Amino acid sequence: MRTYRATTMIGSEQDAVDAIADAHYWHQAEWLVVPVELLPPEFFQLSSGVAGAIVQKFVTYRMGLVVLGDVSAHEAASKPFRDWVREANRGRQLKFVPDQAALDCLHDVAAGT
C-alpha cells in the first residue's frame, strides 16, 4: 500500500484531482492520506454533496482515499455519516482511520504482515 499524505486543502473536485495527480505522478502512490484538517466542514455534512463529489474523483481516477483523524464528533452528530464511515471502512476505496497507529495497521494488513 503506497501512500502519500496531502499537504494542501482539498475543498473541491478540482483540489481532489490536483492532489490525485500529484500523489500518482510524483509519488507513485495508490492511496492519498488526507488529514481531517485539510477537508472543509461541508465534507462531513453529507447533504452538502461535497464528500460525494470529492470521493467520486478518487473512484474515477482509481486512487484510494484515507481520511486520517478523529471523525467521532461528526459520527455522533449524523447517523447517515456514521453509516457511511462504517460502510466505507468495509470497502476497498475509502477508509477512515482515527490516527497514525491505525494507518500503520492498514499498511501492515496490505503488506500481509
Secondary structure, 3 states (H helix, E strand, C coil): CCEEECCCCCCCHHHHHHHHHHHHHHHCCCEEEEEHHHCCHHHHCHHHCHHHHHHHHHHHCCCEEEEECCCHHHHHHCHHHHHHHHHHHHCCCEEEECCHHHHHHHHHHHHCC
